[in-house]
């Protein structure tokens, strides 16, 4: 009986450790997404002249994009599938940004899009 309890305690402890480490990894990914979104959004604020309301909305769009891109990067092994998913995420982000930005801001954004894409890659790969 004591041996069974001892084994059960070991299994329970192992499960708790796994849960602890997996939640810590998830928190780190979210922190990295937040950091990346802040860096890129701050640059966008400067180049596009975002007001405070736009900044907040663009920050949310960028953070969600980075979280999903990071999940795609880690969860997809097929390169073609990964490329398709990232393109879909980019298209979704562009669509959301178009609804937040003025026409002039969006035009400037698209002209500088390559710069932003390169910066984003640093935070989700």
MARVEX-827317 format. One record per residue (C-alpha): x, y, z. Coordinates in steps of 0.05 Angstrom, whole numbers. Each point is the difference from the previous one (the first is absolute). Last residue first. Example, Ala and Ser with C-alpha at 12.3 -4.5 7.8 and 13.67 -1.06 7.14 Angstrom:
BEGIN
+--------+--------+--------+
!      u !      v !      w !
+--------+--------+--------+
!    273 !    -21 !    143 !
!    -27 !    -69 !     13 !
+--------+--------+--------+
//
This chain:
BEGIN
+--------+--------+--------+
!      u !      v !      w !
+--------+--------+--------+
!    224 !    645 !   -708 !
!    -56 !     44 !     26 !
!     37 !     61 !     26 !
!     54 !      9 !    -52 !
!    -51 !    -14 !    -55 !
!    -39 !     62 !     23 !
!     59 !     45 !    -15 !
!      8 !    -27 !    -70 !
!    -75 !      9 !    -13 !
!      2 !     71 !     26 !
!     57 !     20 !    -47 !
!    -35 !    -34 !    -59 !
!    -64 !     38 !     15 !
!     32 !     69 !     -8 !
!    -38 !     20 !    -64 !
!    -62 !    -37 !     26 !
!      2 !     41 !     65 !
!      8 !     65 !    -38 !
!    -63 !    -17 !    -41 !
!    -36 !    -20 !     63 !
!     17 !     66 !     33 !
!    -26 !     39 !    -60 !
!    -64 !    -40 !     -2 !
!    -10 !      9 !     75 !
!     18 !    -58 !     45 !
!    -46 !    -43 !     43 !
!    -41 !    -37 !    -53 !
!     62 !    -10 !    -43 !
!     36 !    -29 !     61 !
!    -52 !    -54 !      7 !
!      6 !    -19 !    -74 !
!     76 !      1 !      4 !
!     -1 !    -46 !     61 !
!    -47 !    -49 !    -34 !
!     45 !      0 !    -62 !
!     62 !    -12 !     43 !
!    -35 !    -57 !     36 !
!    -19 !    -32 !    -67 !
!     72 !      8 !    -24 !
!     25 !    -32 !     64 !
!    -48 !    -59 !    -11 !
!     21 !     -9 !    -72 !
!     74 !      3 !     17 !
!     -9 !    -52 !     56 !
!    -38 !    -47 !    -47 !
!     57 !      5 !    -51 !
!     53 !    -11 !     54 !
!    -33 !    -61 !     30 !
!     19 !     -2 !     74 !
!    -57 !     41 !     28 !
!     -9 !      9 !     75 !
!     60 !     44 !     18 !
!     -6 !     50 !    -57 !
!    -76 !     -1 !      2 !
!     -1 !     14 !     75 !
!     50 !     56 !    -10 !
!    -41 !     29 !    -57 !
!    -63 !     -3 !     43 !
!     34 !     37 !     58 !
!     33 !     49 !    -47 !
!    -65 !     17 !    -36 !
!    -37 !      9 !     66 !
!     54 !     48 !     24 !
!     -1 !     39 !    -65 !
!    -76 !      9 !      0 !
!      0 !     20 !     73 !
!     57 !     50 !    -11 !
!    -36 !     28 !    -61 !
!    -62 !     13 !     43 !
!     39 !     33 !     56 !
!     40 !     43 !    -49 !
!    -63 !     20 !    -37 !
!    -31 !     27 !     63 !
!     63 !     37 !     20 !
!      9 !     32 !    -68 !
!     43 !    -33 !    -53 !
!     48 !     44 !    -40 !
!     17 !    -54 !    -51 !
!     75 !     -2 !      8 !
!      4 !     14 !     75 !
!    -60 !    -41 !     19 !
!     23 !    -56 !    -45 !
!     67 !     -2 !     36 !
!    -37 !     -4 !     67 !
!    -44 !    -54 !    -29 !
!     60 !    -41 !    -22 !
!     35 !      2 !     68 !
!    -64 !     -9 !     41 !
!    -25 !    -58 !    -43 !
!     67 !    -34 !      8 !
!      0 !      8 !     75 !
!    -72 !    -24 !      6 !
!     14 !    -60 !    -44 !
!     62 !    -16 !     41 !
!    -40 !      5 !     64 !
!    -53 !    -45 !    -30 !
!     53 !    -52 !    -19 !
!     30 !      5 !     70 !
!    -68 !    -12 !     32 !
!    -10 !    -62 !    -43 !
!     67 !    -27 !     21 !
!    -16 !     12 !     74 !
!    -67 !    -36 !     -9 !
!     36 !    -60 !    -30 !
!     51 !     -1 !     55 !
!    -51 !      0 !     57 !
!    -45 !    -51 !    -33 !
!     59 !    -47 !    -10 !
!     21 !     10 !     72 !
!    -70 !    -14 !     25 !
!     -4 !    -64 !    -40 !
!     66 !    -24 !     28 !
!    -22 !     15 !     71 !
!    -66 !    -39 !    -11 !
!     38 !    -59 !    -28 !
!     48 !      1 !     59 !
!    -58 !      6 !     49 !
!    -36 !    -59 !    -32 !
!     62 !    -42 !      5 !
!      7 !     16 !     75 !
!    -74 !    -14 !     10 !
!      7 !    -67 !    -35 !
!     62 !    -17 !     41 !
!    -37 !     18 !     64 !
!    -56 !    -48 !    -18 !
+--------+--------+--------+
//
